[in-house]
Amino acid sequence: MALPNLRRIFSSARSAAQERAVSRQAFFRFVAFATSCICIALLSSPRRRAALLGAGSGGS
């Protein structure tokens, strides 16, 4: 049994302008999430943090 395409169901209830606004908002939320993940990953390692912030050697 095939599942219905939920995106098509919800998009049919919105106008084209509303659909663009929702898509744009989802895109910017994704970019913000991905950027925060990258920043956290870079700052989580002491060596990377030292290299990024220019704080000298990264430990032993």
MARPA-622059 format. One record per atom (N, C-alpha, C, O): residue in three letters; atom name; x, y, z. Coordinates in Angstrom, 1 decimal. Layout:
BEGIN
  res  atom      xx      yy      zz
  ALA    CA       X       Y       Z
...
This chain:
BEGIN
  res  atom      xx      yy      zz
  MET     N     0.8    -1.2     0.0
  MET    CA     0.0     0.0     0.0
  MET     C     0.9     1.2     0.0
  MET     O     1.7     1.4     0.9
  ALA     N     0.7     2.1    -1.0
  ALA    CA     1.5     3.3    -1.1
  ALA     C     1.0     4.4    -0.1
  ALA     O    -0.2     4.6     0.0
  LEU     N     2.0     5.1     0.5
  LEU    CA     1.6     6.2     1.4
  LEU     C     1.4     7.4     0.5
  LEU     O     2.0     7.6    -0.5
  PRO     N     0.5     8.3     1.0
  PRO    CA     0.2     9.5     0.2
  PRO     C     1.4    10.5     0.4
  PRO     O     2.1    10.5     1.4
  ASN     N     1.6    11.3    -0.6
  ASN    CA     2.7    12.3    -0.6
  ASN     C     2.2    13.5     0.2
  ASN     O     1.3    14.3    -0.2
  LEU     N     2.7    13.6     1.5
  LEU    CA     2.2    14.6     2.4
  LEU     C     2.5    16.0     1.9
  LEU     O     1.8    16.9     2.1
  ARG     N     3.7    16.2     1.3
  ARG    CA     4.0    17.5     0.7
  ARG     C     3.0    18.0    -0.3
  ARG     O     2.6    19.1    -0.3
  ARG     N     2.6    17.1    -1.1
  ARG    CA     1.6    17.5    -2.2
  ARG     C     0.2    17.8    -1.5
  ARG     O    -0.4    18.7    -1.9
  ILE     N    -0.1    17.0    -0.5
  ILE    CA    -1.4    17.3     0.2
  ILE     C    -1.4    18.7     0.8
  ILE     O    -2.3    19.4     0.7
  PHE     N    -0.3    19.0     1.6
  PHE    CA    -0.3    20.3     2.3
  PHE     C    -0.1    21.4     1.3
  PHE     O    -0.6    22.5     1.5
  SER     N     0.7    21.2     0.2
  SER    CA     0.9    22.3    -0.7
  SER     C    -0.3    22.6    -1.5
  SER     O    -0.5    23.8    -1.9
  SER     N    -1.2    21.7    -1.7
  SER    CA    -2.4    22.0    -2.4
  SER     C    -3.4    22.8    -1.6
  SER     O    -4.3    23.5    -2.1
  ALA     N    -3.2    22.9    -0.3
  ALA    CA    -4.0    23.7     0.6
  ALA     C    -3.5    25.2     0.7
  ALA     O    -4.1    26.0     1.3
  ARG     N    -2.3    25.4     0.1
  ARG    CA    -1.7    26.8     0.2
  ARG     C    -1.6    27.4    -1.2
  ARG     O    -1.6    26.7    -2.2
  SER     N    -1.5    28.7    -1.2
  SER    CA    -1.3    29.4    -2.5
  SER     C     0.1    29.3    -2.8
  SER     O     1.0    28.9    -2.0
  ALA     N     0.5    29.7    -4.1
  ALA    CA     1.8    29.7    -4.5
  ALA     C     2.7    30.6    -3.7
  ALA     O     3.9    30.2    -3.3
  ALA     N     2.2    31.7    -3.3
  ALA    CA     3.0    32.7    -2.5
  ALA     C     3.3    32.1    -1.1
  ALA     O     4.4    32.2    -0.5
  GLN     N     2.3    31.4    -0.5
  GLN    CA     2.4    30.8     0.8
  GLN     C     3.4    29.7     0.7
  GLN     O     4.2    29.5     1.6
  GLU     N     3.4    28.9    -0.4
  GLU    CA     4.3    27.8    -0.5
  GLU     C     5.7    28.2    -0.6
  GLU     O     6.6    27.6    -0.1
  ARG     N     5.9    29.3    -1.4
  ARG    CA     7.3    29.9    -1.5
  ARG     C     7.8    30.4    -0.1
  ARG     O     8.9    30.2     0.2
  ALA     N     6.9    31.0     0.6
  ALA    CA     7.3    31.5     2.0
  ALA     C     7.6    30.4     2.9
  ALA     O     8.6    30.4     3.6
  VAL     N     6.9    29.3     2.8
  VAL    CA     7.2    28.1     3.7
  VAL     C     8.5    27.5     3.3
  VAL     O     9.3    27.1     4.1
  SER     N     8.7    27.4     2.0
  SER    CA     9.9    26.8     1.5
  SER     C    11.1    27.6     1.8
  SER     O    12.2    27.1     2.2
  ARG     N    11.0    28.9     1.7
  ARG    CA    12.1    29.8     2.0
  ARG     C    12.4    29.7     3.5
  ARG     O    13.6    29.7     3.9
  GLN     N    11.4    29.7     4.4
  GLN    CA    11.6    29.6     5.8
  GLN     C    12.3    28.3     6.2
  GLN     O    13.2    28.3     7.0
  ALA     N    11.9    27.2     5.5
  ALA    CA    12.5    25.9     5.8
  ALA     C    13.9    25.9     5.4
  ALA     O    14.8    25.3     6.1
  PHE     N    14.3    26.5     4.2
  PHE    CA    15.6    26.6     3.8
  PHE     C    16.5    27.4     4.7
  PHE     O    17.6    26.9     5.1
  PHE     N    16.1    28.5     5.2
  PHE    CA    16.9    29.3     6.1
  PHE     C    17.0    28.7     7.5
  PHE     O    18.1    28.8     8.1
  ARG     N    16.0    27.9     7.9
  ARG    CA    16.1    27.2     9.2
  ARG     C    17.2    26.1     9.0
  ARG     O    18.0    25.8     9.9
  PHE     N    17.2    25.4     7.8
  PHE    CA    18.1    24.4     7.6
  PHE     C    19.6    24.9     7.6
  PHE     O    20.5    24.3     8.1
  VAL     N    19.7    26.0     6.9
  VAL    CA    21.1    26.7     6.8
  VAL     C    21.6    27.1     8.2
  VAL     O    22.7    26.9     8.5
  ALA     N    20.7    27.6     9.0
  ALA    CA    21.0    28.0    10.4
  ALA     C    21.4    26.8    11.2
  ALA     O    22.4    26.8    11.9
  PHE     N    20.7    25.7    11.0
  PHE    CA    21.0    24.5    11.8
  PHE     C    22.3    23.9    11.3
  PHE     O    23.1    23.5    12.2
  ALA     N    22.6    23.8    10.0
  ALA    CA    23.8    23.3     9.5
  ALA     C    25.0    24.1     9.9
  ALA     O    26.0    23.6    10.3
  THR     N    24.8    25.5     9.9
  THR    CA    25.9    26.4    10.4
  THR     C    26.2    26.2    11.8
  THR     O    27.4    26.1    12.2
  SER     N    25.2    26.0    12.6
  SER    CA    25.4    25.9    14.1
  SER     C    26.1    24.5    14.3
  SER     O    27.0    24.4    15.2
  CYS     N    25.7    23.5    13.6
  CYS    CA    26.4    22.2    13.7
  CYS     C    27.9    22.3    13.4
  CYS     O    28.7    21.7    14.1
  ILE     N    28.2    23.0    12.3
  ILE    CA    29.6    23.1    11.9
  ILE     C    30.4    23.9    12.9
  ILE     O    31.5    23.5    13.3
  CYS     N    29.8    25.0    13.5
  CYS    CA    30.5    25.8    14.5
  CYS     C    30.7    25.0    15.7
  CYS     O    31.8    25.0    16.3
  ILE     N    29.7    24.2    16.2
  ILE    CA    29.9    23.4    17.4
  ILE     C    31.0    22.3    17.1
  ILE     O    31.8    22.1    18.0
  ALA     N    31.0    21.7    15.9
  ALA    CA    32.0    20.7    15.6
  ALA     C    33.4    21.3    15.6
  ALA     O    34.3    20.7    16.1
  LEU     N    33.5    22.5    15.0
  LEU    CA    34.8    23.1    15.0
  LEU     C    35.3    23.5    16.4
  LEU     O    36.5    23.4    16.6
  LEU     N    34.4    24.0    17.2
  LEU    CA    34.8    24.5    18.5
  LEU     C    35.0    23.4    19.5
  LEU     O    35.5    23.6    20.6
  SER     N    34.5    22.2    19.2
  SER    CA    34.5    21.1    20.2
  SER     C    35.9    20.5    20.4
  SER     O    36.2    20.0    21.4
  SER     N    36.8    20.6    19.4
  SER    CA    38.1    20.1    19.5
  SER     C    39.1    21.2    19.9
  SER     O    39.1    22.3    19.3
  PRO     N    39.9    20.9    21.0
  PRO    CA    40.8    22.0    21.4
  PRO     C    41.8    22.4    20.4
  PRO     O    42.2    23.6    20.3
  ARG     N    42.3    21.5    19.5
  ARG    CA    43.2    21.8    18.5
  ARG     C    42.6    22.7    17.4
  ARG     O    43.2    23.7    17.0
  ARG     N    41.4    22.4    17.0
  ARG    CA    40.7    23.2    16.0
  ARG     C    40.4    24.6    16.6
  ARG     O    40.5    25.6    15.9
  ARG     N    39.9    24.6    17.9
  ARG    CA    39.6    25.8    18.5
  ARG     C    40.9    26.7    18.6
  ARG     O    40.8    27.9    18.3
  ALA     N    42.0    26.2    18.9
  ALA    CA    43.2    27.0    19.0
  ALA     C    43.6    27.5    17.6
  ALA     O    44.0    28.6    17.4
  ALA     N    43.4    26.6    16.6
  ALA    CA    43.8    27.1    15.2
  ALA     C    42.8    28.2    14.7
  ALA     O    43.3    29.1    14.1
  LEU     N    41.6    28.0    15.1
  LEU    CA    40.6    29.0    14.6
  LEU     C    40.7    30.4    15.4
  LEU     O    40.6    31.4    14.8
  LEU     N    41.0    30.3    16.7
  LEU    CA    41.1    31.5    17.5
  LEU     C    42.5    32.0    17.6
  LEU     O    42.7    33.1    18.2
  GLY     N    43.5    31.3    17.0
  GLY    CA    44.8    31.8    17.0
  GLY     C    45.4    31.8    18.4
  GLY     O    46.2    32.8    18.8
  ALA     N    45.1    30.8    19.3
  ALA    CA    45.6    30.8    20.7
  ALA     C    46.8    30.0    20.8
  ALA     O    47.1    29.5    22.0
  GLY     N    47.6    29.8    19.8
  GLY    CA    48.9    29.1    20.0
  GLY     C    48.7    27.6    19.8
  GLY     O    47.8    27.2    19.0
  SER     N    49.5    26.8    20.5
  SER    CA    49.5    25.4    20.4
  SER     C    48.2    24.8    21.0
  SER     O    47.6    25.4    21.9
  GLY     N    47.8    23.6    20.5
  GLY    CA    46.5    23.1    21.0
  GLY     C    46.7    22.0    22.0
  GLY     O    45.8    21.1    22.1
  GLY     N    47.7    22.1    22.9
  GLY    CA    47.8    21.1    24.0
  GLY     C    49.2    20.5    24.0
  GLY     O    50.2    21.2    23.9
  SER     N    49.2    19.2    24.2
  SER    CA    50.5    18.5    24.4
  SER     C    51.3    18.5    23.1
  SER     O    52.4    17.9    23.1
